[in-house]
Amino acid sequence: MQNKYILASILVFLVGFGSMAQGGTPPPPMPPPPPGLPIDGGIIALFAIALTYGIYKTFKLSSKNGS
């Protein structure tokens, strides 16, 4: 009978010890990723390409209508 009480005591102790070993709080969430590339990096090149394309399309339409 004494062995049953000792076995029960050991099991209760081990269950308590196991529950304490489960780890604490979860880690904090990751910070948000940094923003993408700045939009002002190639704005002059984009403007020059758009202007060139606009002039090209204007001349192409005017030569098509003028002929």
C-alpha positions as CSV (number, residue, x, y, z in Angstrom):
1,M,0.0,0.0,0.0
2,Q,2.9,2.3,0.8
3,N,4.3,1.8,-2.7
4,K,1.1,3.0,-4.3
5,Y,1.3,6.3,-2.4
6,I,5.0,6.8,-3.3
7,L,4.2,6.0,-7.0
8,A,1.3,8.4,-7.0
9,S,3.4,11.2,-5.4
10,I,6.2,10.7,-8.0
11,L,3.7,10.8,-10.9
12,V,2.1,14.0,-9.5
13,F,5.5,15.5,-9.2
14,L,6.5,14.6,-12.7
15,V,3.3,15.9,-14.2
16,G,3.8,19.2,-12.4
17,F,7.4,19.3,-13.6
18,G,6.4,18.6,-17.1
19,S,3.8,21.3,-17.2
20,M,6.4,23.9,-16.0
21,A,8.7,22.9,-18.8
22,Q,6.2,23.9,-21.5
23,G,7.7,27.3,-22.2
24,G,6.6,30.7,-21.4
25,T,5.1,33.4,-23.5
26,P,5.2,33.1,-27.3
27,P,7.8,35.2,-29.1
28,P,6.8,38.7,-30.1
29,P,5.5,39.1,-33.7
30,M,8.0,39.9,-36.5
31,P,8.2,43.6,-37.4
32,P,6.7,44.6,-40.7
33,P,9.0,44.4,-43.7
34,P,10.7,47.6,-44.8
35,P,8.9,49.6,-47.5
36,G,9.7,49.0,-51.2
37,L,11.9,51.1,-53.4
38,P,11.4,54.9,-53.4
39,I,9.2,56.1,-56.2
40,D,11.4,59.1,-57.0
41,G,14.4,57.0,-58.0
42,G,13.7,56.9,-61.8
43,I,11.0,59.5,-62.2
44,I,13.1,61.6,-64.6
45,A,13.8,58.6,-66.8
46,L,10.2,57.6,-66.7
47,F,9.1,61.1,-67.7
48,A,11.6,61.2,-70.6
49,I,10.4,57.8,-71.9
50,A,6.8,58.9,-71.6
51,L,7.5,62.1,-73.4
52,T,9.4,60.3,-76.2
53,Y,6.6,57.8,-76.6
54,G,4.0,60.6,-76.7
55,I,5.9,62.5,-79.3
56,Y,6.3,59.3,-81.3
57,K,2.6,58.5,-81.2
58,T,1.6,62.1,-82.1
59,F,3.8,62.1,-85.2
60,K,2.6,58.6,-86.1
61,L,-1.1,59.7,-85.9
62,S,-0.4,63.0,-87.7
63,S,1.4,61.3,-90.5
64,K,-1.4,58.7,-90.9
65,N,-4.1,61.4,-91.0
66,G,-2.0,63.8,-93.2
67,S,-1.4,61.3,-96.0
